[in-house]
Amino acid sequence: MLKIYNTLTKNKEKFVPLNPPFVGIYVCGPTVYDEPHLGHAKSYVSFDVVIRFLRASGYKVRYVQNITDVGHLLGEDEGEDRVQKKARLEKLEPVEIAQKYERIYFKYMDLLNCLRPDISCRATGHIPEMIELVKTLLDKGYAYQTDGNVYYDISKFEEYGKLAGRKVENLIHGTRVKTAEDKKHSADFALWKKADDLHIMKWDSPWGEGYPGWHLECSVMSMKYIGPTLDIHGGGLDNQFPHHECEIAQSEAATGKQFVRYWMHNNMVRVEDEKMSKSLGNFITIKDLIEKYDPMTVRFFVLQGHYRSPQVFSEEALNAVQKGYQKLLRSIEKVRSLLSRESIQEVELKGKWKEFKDQFFGAMENDFNTAEAISVLFELNKYVNDKIADSSITDSELANADHLYSLLSEDILGLTFRNDQQKSGQEAELMDLIIGLREKFRTQKNWEAADQIRDGLQKIGITLEDTKDGTVWRKE
């Protein structure tokens, strides 16, 4: 029984999609004006595993993700468009900036082995639908027009604030540092903004030339490709208010139906007790990370934490994760080098092998607890290594191990073990021989010979590290 923590109700709830086995999930995508950073990896790796696990559980998933290429302003409803500002700085057209950073985003998501969305939709490709939604909200009395701007009147939607736990009356009477003078209430949000002469990205509308508000696009595109009610809507915790709150207000006011059944929010990556973000200037790009670490190490780092928990970045944490990943990698390579596929029939998990799968699925069914699932994976790893070490593992057990590694590590957690960046099985076997020889010298207290092996490997870019669980190696 899959249970998901629903941000709306603040409870874990049994997952029951609207039209099983179909599941419609929408995840807020990037604003394409800069390099993706580790915070993006946290979000999109987390939801990638959600998609993978739902499919492994038998659901037919439609995964929709937007590309924000217009309307995301530096301020809440005021200030320069982020994409347009970047275009001015790089002396390019806004569409060039958007397409450049969209390509970069998908490049690094591919390296992190995140599945491409079934539908990836750009905001600029859905301006007519956004205009229609604004018309509907005006007709129903939830919005008002002032000199080319159209705002949503939050006083007309009594449940505004229900996702973030804020009261409408407090928001209406609250104050802000800077508020547009033509708003009825400071918390009213823009559906359509009038464009001045310097604003490049603008479209004709019934209210004059302008551009859509940031919140509008996600309502329009999610409902277009999934329907008026989504099974799951995901995104970063920093989008809970006001972005997702505004999505609820405009969508439910327009359709009269529940917009989202299960709201999921991933927590943030922190650096020295601060949220990692572009605005704070403390972000670490994925590009910089994978120059030092295998992309799967970065993915494994994200999965070591629960998606709803904050995660503290440090070089020490990544180095520790890298060692764990390499230990797993070596075991998988060992199993696959020993496996004689010609003698194996269809895999049937029984006994201890079935227990490992059930424990893993149980962890994932508890609100996608990847940290607990990984601990099960390492228990499986120890069990396999012990059986290999005492030569008691059979061909059918090797097949069981290979099947579980493929299903749990690769299919669900999205870790890859078969690409050019990974060490081959022959390399692993050769290193086992070398490490075994060095260990023999150490047992004989022939420290000079042992050190010669270590130093010689270091010269060709291979580092040995002696741990309580044995000697591990890595390529520098």
C-alpha positions, -999 to 999 in steps of 0.1 A, spaced: 0 0 0 17 32 -12 13 62 12 22 97 2 26 127 25 1 152 12 13 188 19 -23 200 16 -36 178 45 -2 175 64 -8 137 66 5 105 49 -24 92 29 -31 60 10 -25 67 -27 -56 63 -47 -54 78 -82 -85 94 -98 -86 69 -127 -64 39 -118 -41 26 -132 -36 59 -149 -16 85 -129 -12 121 -140 17 139 -124 29 174 -130 62 187 -117 72 224 -119 102 226 -143 131 250 -144 132 287 -154 157 285 -182 181 314 -177 211 299 -160 230 266 -153 212 240 -132 226 235 -97 225 208 -70 192 221 -57 177 212 -91 193 178 -88 176 173 -55 142 181 -69 143 163 -103 161 132 -91 136 129 -62 106 131 -86 124 109 -111 124 81 -85 87 87 -78 79 82 -115 101 51 -117 86 35 -86 50 42 -97 57 25 -130 75 -4 -113 43 -8 -92 21 -12 -123 8 23 -128 5 39 -162 21 73 -156 19 105 -177 47 128 -165 43 164 -175 69 191 -168 70 227 -179 98 249 -191 94 285 -179 107 308 -206 86 339 -198 68 356 -169 91 347 -140 100 381 -128 129 391 -104 102 404 -80 69 388 -72 48 408 -96 73 436 -105 108 437 -119 125 424 -150 118 390 -166 147 366 -156 151 353 -192 150 388 -207 175 401 -182 199 372 -191 194 380 -228 204 416 -222 235 405 -203 246 380 -229 235 402 -258 212 375 -272 175 372 -280 154 359 -251 144 328 -272 181 321 -277 187 322 -239 157 300 -232 167 274 -257 204 275 -247 196 268 -211 169 244 -218 194 223 -237 219 226 -208 192 216 -183 183 184 -202 220 176 -208 226 174 -171 194 157 -163 204 130 -188 237 126 -171 220 122 -138 198 96 -155 165 114 -150 138 101 -173 126 127 -198 90 139 -191 64 124 -213 54 160 -221 78 189 -218 59 221 -225 72 256 -229 52 285 -214 56 306 -246 38 278 -266 6 282 -245 -1 319 -245 -36 315 -262 -47 290 -235 -34 314 -208 -55 342 -222 -86 320 -222 -81 311 -186 -77 348 -177 -110 355 -196 -127 328 -176 -116 342 -143 -127 377 -153 -161 363 -164 -165 345 -131 -156 375 -110 -124 362 -96 -102 387 -114 -102 424 -123 -85 446 -149 -66 478 -143 -50 497 -172 -37 466 -191 -30 445 -160 -52 417 -148 -50 406 -112 -66 377 -92 -87 390 -63 -78 366 -35 -107 379 -14 -131 361 -38 -115 327 -31 -122 318 5 -98 289 6 -68 309 -6 -39 300 17 -51 264 24 -19 248 11 5 270 31 -18 273 61 -23 311 57 -55 330 63 -70 352 35 -78 381 59 -42 382 72 -29 383 36 -53 410 26 -44 433 55 -7 425 54 19 449 40 47 444 16 79 463 8 67 471 -27 32 466 -40 17 476 -74 -5 507 -69 -33 493 -91 -40 462 -69 -70 460 -47 -51 440 -21 -14 437 -16 -16 399 -19 -35 399 -52 -13 383 -79 -9 391 -115 -26 370 -142 -15 393 -170 9 421 -170 10 452 -193 43 454 -212 62 487 -215 81 497 -246 114 481 -233 98 447 -227 107 424 -256 86 394 -247 50 404 -252 18 393 -269 -15 408 -280 -44 402 -257 -79 417 -250 -62 439 -224 -34 452 -247 1 440 -253 15 421 -223 28 388 -210 14 362 -185 19 360 -148 43 333 -137 16 312 -118 -7 311 -148 14 287 -170 14 257 -146 -24 258 -142 -29 260 -180 -4 233 -191 -11 208 -163 -48 209 -170 -44 208 -207 -23 176 -207 -37 158 -176 -72 173 -170 -89 195 -144 -78 173 -115 -42 161 -112 -33 130 -92 1 144 -81 16 179 -83 53 181 -73 78 209 -68 103 225 -45 92 235 -10 100 271 -19 73 270 -45 46 261 -20 38 297 -14 29 317 -34 33 298 -66 14 266 -58 -11 285 -37 -19 307 -67 -22 277 -90 -49 262 -67 -68 295 -66 -70 301 -103 -75 265 -113 -103 257 -88 -120 290 -94 -120 283 -132 -132 247 -131 -151 243 -98 -131 210 -92 -103 199 -69 -71 208 -87 -47 183 -71 -53 152 -50 -17 149 -36 7 177 -32 43 167 -29 72 191 -21 109 183 -19 130 201 7 161 221 -1 198 215 -3 216 237 23 252 250 23 264 261 57 229 263 71 216 284 42 193 273 14 212 268 -18 198 292 -44 209 316 -72 195 346 -53 219 339 -24 248 332 -47 258 300 -29 247 275 -55 269 247 -68 263 239 -104 259 203 -116 286 210 -142 311 218 -115 301 188 -95 304 162 -122 339 175 -131 350 161 -98 324 133 -92 307 107 -113 271 118 -120 258 87 -103 277 98 -71 257 130 -72 224 111 -78 233 86 -50 240 116 -27 204 130 -33 189 95 -27 207 91 6 183 116 21 145 116 21 129 140 -4 111 159 23 142 164 45 167 192 40 201 179 28 234 195 38 260 197 10 297 191 18 327 176 0 330 151 29 294 139 24 299 134 -13 332 116 -8 315 92 17 286 86 -7 311 80 -35 327 52 -15 294 36 -9 284 38 -45 318 22 -56 313 -6 -31 279 -13 -46 293 -10 -81 321 -35 -74 296 -61 -61 273 -58 -91 303 -61 -114 314 -92 -95 280 -108 -97 277 -102 -134 312 -115 -141 303 -148 -123 269 -151 -138 265 -178 -164 234 -167 -183 233 -199 -204 224 -220 -174 198 -196 -159 161 -200 -165 134 -174 -155 141 -158 -121 117 -166 -93 124 -148 -61 119 -169 -29 129 -169 7 157 -143 15 157 -129 -20 119 -121 -18 124 -106 16 149 -81 2 125 -70 -25 96 -68 -1 116 -47 24 128 -24 -4 93 -19 -18 80 -14 18 105 15 23 95 30 -10 58 26 -3 63 47 29 63 80 11 92 71 -12 118 66 16 149 62 -6 173 64 24 157 34 40 155 16 6 192 21 1 199 6 35 180 -25 23 202 -25 -8 233 -25 13 220 -54 34 214 -73 1 249 -64 -10 264 -78 22 244 -110 19 256 -114 -17 293 -107 -9 293 -131 20 279 -159 -2 305 -151 -29 333 -151 -3 325 -185 11 318 -199 -24 282 -209 -15 264 -189 -41 247 -209 -68 240 -199 -104 203 -194 -96 212 -172 -66 235 -151 -89 206 -147 -112 184 -136 -83 211 -111 -72 214 -97 -107 176 -94 -110 174 -75 -77 203 -52 -86 187 -44 -119 152 -38 -105 160 -20 -73 192 -1 -82 188 6 -119 150 5 -127 138 22 -95 167 42 -80 179 50 -115 216 42 -109 235 31 -139 262 5 -139 267 -1 -176 283 29 -193 317 41 -204 323 60 -172 321 29 -151 349 4 -144 346 -28 -164 342 -62 -148 377 -71 -159 391 -40 -142 373 -50 -110 387 -85 -111 422 -72 -118 420 -48 -89 408 -76 -67 439 -95 -75 462 -65 -69 445 -56 -37 447 -93 -26 484 -94 -33 490 -62 -14 470 -76 15 492 -107 15 523 -85 17 507 -66 46 499 -98 65 536 -108 60 546 -73 73 563 -67 40 554 -30 42 578 -19 15 562 -42 -12 527 -32 0 536 5 -3 551 0 -37 518 -13 -50 498 16 -34 523 42 -47 525 27 -82 487 27 -85 486 63 -73 509 73 -101 485 60 -127 455 77 -111 441 49 -89 438 56 -52 436 28 -26 419 35 8 420 10 37 388 10 56 373 -12 84 354 -31 57 385 -37 36 404 -18 9 385 2 -17 398 18 -48 388 47 -70 400 64 -101 410 100 -96 
